[in-house]
Structures are given as C-alpha cells and as structure tokens.
C-alpha cells in the first residue's frame, strides 16, 4: 500500500503492488484492506485482463480486471452482488454464511483463476496475517449449521463437486473421506430431491 500511494512510484510499480494487495488480502479475508485497495483501481480496470484483443496493450500489466466481477444468480432465492459490494458487506459481517458462499462463487469463477495457486503458496509461506479462505470449509460450515434449506442444498452440492471429476479436492480445505462424501450425497438426494442440484448429481467421487 505504501507503493500504491507513493506519488513517485511508476504506474507499473503501483499496479503490481495493487494486484498483490488485492489478491492476498482477499485470500486472507482481510476485507478492510481489500476495500481500501480497491478504491485505487484504474478507471479502465476492466481492460486489464489477458485476452487476444488487448494482449499487446496490457501484456506487462497484472490482470486487475479480474476483480471486476458482476456477481451471479445461483437460484431464485440465492443471488450474489458484485465483488466490491460483497466485500464491503463481508467487512461488516465476515461470518455471514450467504456472503461467504458468494465469495466462494467468485473464487470458483474464471476471474479467480490465479488465486488457487496463490492460496496454496500462502498456506506454506504466509505473507499476510488472517485466516485463509477456503470455500470447501464454507460448505462444511453451512451443512452443519444453517437451517436455510436452499443454502444447505447448494452447499451439499458444491461440497461434493469439490471432488469432481477425479476425486481430487479443488476447494482449498482439508480433504474428507469418500464415506463423508457419500453421506452428503445421500443427504441431498433424501432431503432435497426436487432441487436441480440433487437431480444433476450422479456421483460423489
């Protein structure tokens, strides 16, 4: 942040520093720092992405456009706001299940393709304080605690899908035994059989 706010720093230096702060603060659930840094994004930030159309212009810049996420609609009862609104809400209510679920939606989107590798690196050599976000852990917490049927059904679905398609966990949390995944599978089929999520599941890997 010192570099980001340094008037003598070059644009390249500021953008690299800003990208580093945004990625690591989000991984470590430091929403106050993330929201502070977010206000320094360039006005044309959406163009800072790696694509065929703008590669020459932005090939030396970090992909700051990855933080422009418009949110998503999971179902008629579950929807997620854009990333900046989401993190502002998380700063106030960091333990809110639906908000944490939505951060998981961002983390599994194509906008967050870099964050999985950085998360694994931060687990081994942490460069920032704060617990590391793992969407798989969010799903487990929702399965155990919430009474919201839509959230629980979707969390069960996503917890199982963490291991699709080859049985390897892609959700950054501690692995669970196949017997636990079988319990989740049986639970969603038994308790929420009419949901599209239950109907689409054929395996528990």
C-alpha positions as CSV (number, residue, x, y, z in Angstrom):
1,X,0.0,0.0,0.0
2,X,3.0,2.3,0.5
3,X,3.9,1.8,-3.1
4,X,0.3,2.1,-4.3
5,X,0.1,5.5,-2.6
6,X,3.6,6.7,-3.5
7,X,3.4,9.5,-6.0
8,X,6.9,8.9,-7.1
9,X,6.2,5.2,-8.0
10,X,5.7,4.3,-11.6
11,X,2.3,3.1,-12.9
12,X,3.7,-0.4,-13.4
13,X,5.0,-0.5,-9.8
14,X,1.7,0.7,-8.5
15,X,-0.4,-1.8,-10.5
16,X,1.8,-4.7,-9.5
17,X,1.7,-3.7,-5.8
18,X,-2.1,-3.1,-6.0
19,X,-2.7,-6.5,-7.6
20,X,-0.6,-8.2,-4.9
21,X,-2.5,-6.5,-2.1
22,X,-5.9,-7.3,-3.6
23,X,-5.1,-11.0,-4.2
24,X,-3.6,-11.7,-0.8
25,X,-6.0,-9.6,1.3
26,X,-8.9,-11.5,-0.3
27,X,-7.3,-14.9,0.3
28,X,-6.6,-13.9,4.0
29,X,-10.2,-12.5,4.4
30,X,-8.8,-9.0,5.2
31,X,-11.7,-7.2,3.8
32,X,-10.8,-3.8,5.2
33,X,-7.5,-3.9,3.4
34,X,-9.1,-5.2,0.2
35,X,-11.8,-2.5,0.2
36,X,-9.1,0.2,0.8
37,X,-7.0,-1.1,-2.0
38,X,-10.0,-1.5,-4.4
39,X,-10.5,2.3,-4.5
40,X,-7.1,2.7,-6.2
41,X,-8.0,0.6,-9.2
42,X,-7.7,2.4,-12.6
43,X,-10.9,3.8,-14.1
44,X,-10.4,1.5,-17.1
45,X,-9.6,-1.5,-14.9
46,X,-12.0,-3.9,-16.8
47,X,-9.5,-3.7,-19.7
48,X,-6.6,-5.1,-17.5
49,X,-7.2,-8.7,-18.5
50,X,-5.3,-11.2,-20.6
51,X,-7.1,-11.7,-23.9
52,X,-6.3,-11.7,-27.6
53,X,-7.8,-8.3,-28.2
54,X,-5.8,-6.4,-25.6
55,X,-2.7,-8.5,-25.1
56,X,-0.3,-6.1,-26.7
57,X,-1.6,-3.1,-24.6
58,X,-1.7,-4.9,-21.3
59,X,0.8,-7.7,-21.6
60,X,3.1,-6.1,-19.0
61,X,0.3,-5.4,-16.5
62,X,-1.2,-7.6,-13.8
63,X,-4.8,-8.8,-14.5
64,X,-6.5,-6.2,-12.3
65,X,-9.7,-6.7,-14.4
66,X,-10.1,-10.0,-12.6
67,X,-11.5,-8.0,-9.7
68,X,-14.4,-6.7,-11.8
69,X,-16.9,-9.4,-11.0
70,X,-20.6,-8.6,-11.5
71,X,-21.9,-11.3,-9.2
72,X,-24.1,-14.2,-10.0
73,X,-27.6,-15.7,-9.5
74,X,-27.4,-19.2,-8.1
75,X,-31.2,-19.7,-7.8
76,X,-34.4,-17.8,-7.3
77,X,-33.6,-17.5,-3.6
78,X,-29.8,-17.1,-3.7
79,X,-28.0,-14.3,-5.5
80,X,-24.6,-12.7,-5.1
81,X,-23.7,-9.0,-5.6
82,X,-20.7,-7.7,-7.4
83,X,-17.3,-8.3,-5.7
84,X,-16.8,-4.8,-4.2
85,X,-20.3,-4.7,-2.7
86,X,-19.8,-8.3,-1.4
87,X,-16.5,-7.4,0.3
88,X,-18.0,-4.3,1.8
89,X,-20.7,-6.4,3.3
90,X,-18.2,-9.1,4.5
91,X,-16.2,-6.4,6.2
92,X,-19.3,-5.7,8.4
93,X,-20.5,-9.4,8.6
94,X,-17.5,-11.6,8.0
95,X,-19.2,-14.8,9.3
96,X,-22.4,-14.4,7.3
97,X,-23.0,-17.8,5.6
98,X,-24.7,-16.5,2.4
99,X,-22.0,-13.8,1.9
100,X,-19.2,-16.4,2.4
101,X,-20.9,-18.7,0.0
102,X,-20.9,-15.8,-2.6
103,X,-17.2,-15.3,-2.1
104,X,-16.8,-18.9,-2.9
105,X,-18.7,-18.3,-6.1
106,X,-16.2,-15.6,-7.0
107,X,-13.3,-17.9,-6.1
108,X,-14.5,-20.6,-8.4
109,X,-15.2,-18.2,-11.3
110,X,-12.8,-17.7,-14.2
111,X,-12.0,-14.3,-12.7
112,X,-10.1,-16.0,-9.8
113,X,-8.0,-18.5,-11.8
114,X,-4.8,-17.2,-10.2
115,X,-6.0,-17.4,-6.6
116,X,-5.9,-21.2,-6.2
117,X,-2.2,-21.4,-6.7
118,X,-1.5,-18.3,-4.6
119,X,-3.7,-19.8,-1.8
120,X,-1.6,-23.0,-1.7
121,X,1.6,-20.9,-1.6
122,X,0.1,-18.7,1.2
123,X,-0.6,-21.9,3.2
124,X,3.1,-22.8,3.2
125,X,4.7,-19.4,3.3
126,X,2.1,-16.9,4.5
127,X,2.9,-13.2,3.7
128,X,-0.1,-11.7,5.3
129,X,-2.0,-12.2,8.6
130,X,-5.5,-13.5,8.7
131,X,-7.1,-16.9,8.1
132,X,-7.0,-18.3,4.6
133,X,-10.4,-18.5,2.8
134,X,-11.3,-22.0,1.7
135,X,-14.7,-22.4,0.0
136,X,-14.8,-26.1,0.9
137,X,-14.7,-25.1,4.6
138,X,-17.6,-22.7,4.0
139,X,-19.7,-25.5,2.5
140,X,-18.9,-27.7,5.5
141,X,-20.0,-25.0,8.0
142,X,-23.3,-24.4,6.1
143,X,-24.0,-28.1,6.0
144,X,-23.5,-28.4,9.8
145,X,-25.2,-25.2,11.0
146,X,-27.7,-23.5,8.7
147,X,-31.4,-24.1,8.7
148,X,-31.8,-22.4,5.3
149,X,-32.8,-25.2,3.0
150,X,-31.6,-23.5,-0.2
151,X,-28.2,-22.7,1.2
152,X,-27.8,-26.2,2.7
153,X,-28.8,-27.9,-0.5
154,X,-26.5,-25.9,-2.6
155,X,-23.6,-26.3,-0.1
156,X,-24.1,-30.1,-0.2
157,X,-23.9,-30.0,-3.9
158,X,-20.8,-27.8,-4.0
159,X,-19.1,-29.8,-1.3
160,X,-19.5,-32.9,-3.4
161,X,-18.5,-31.1,-6.6
162,X,-15.2,-30.1,-4.9
163,X,-14.0,-33.6,-5.8
164,X,-15.3,-33.7,-9.4
165,X,-14.2,-35.2,-11.7
166,X,-11.3,-37.2,-10.4
167,X,-11.6,-37.3,-6.6
168,X,-9.1,-34.6,-6.0
169,X,-10.2,-31.7,-3.8
170,X,-10.3,-28.3,-5.6
171,X,-11.7,-26.3,-2.7
172,X,-8.6,-25.5,-0.6
173,X,-10.0,-27.1,2.6
174,X,-9.0,-30.3,4.4
175,X,-9.9,-33.4,2.4
176,X,-12.8,-35.6,3.7
177,X,-13.1,-39.3,3.2
178,X,-15.2,-40.7,0.4
179,X,-17.5,-42.1,3.1
180,X,-18.3,-38.5,4.1
181,X,-19.0,-37.5,0.5
182,X,-21.3,-40.5,0.3
183,X,-23.2,-39.2,3.4
184,X,-23.5,-35.7,1.7
185,X,-24.7,-37.4,-1.5
186,X,-27.3,-39.4,0.4
187,X,-28.4,-36.4,2.3
188,X,-29.1,-34.2,-0.7
189,X,-30.9,-37.0,-2.5
190,X,-33.0,-37.7,0.6
191,X,-33.7,-34.2,1.9
192,X,-33.7,-32.1,-1.3
193,X,-34.7,-34.5,-4.1
194,X,-36.6,-31.9,-6.1
195,X,-33.7,-29.4,-6.4
196,X,-31.8,-29.3,-9.7
197,X,-28.6,-29.8,-7.8
198,X,-29.8,-33.1,-6.4
199,X,-31.1,-34.3,-9.7
200,X,-27.9,-33.5,-11.5
201,X,-25.6,-35.4,-9.1
202,X,-24.7,-38.9,-10.3
203,X,-21.5,-39.5,-8.4
204,X,-19.7,-38.5,-5.2
205,X,-16.2,-39.3,-6.5
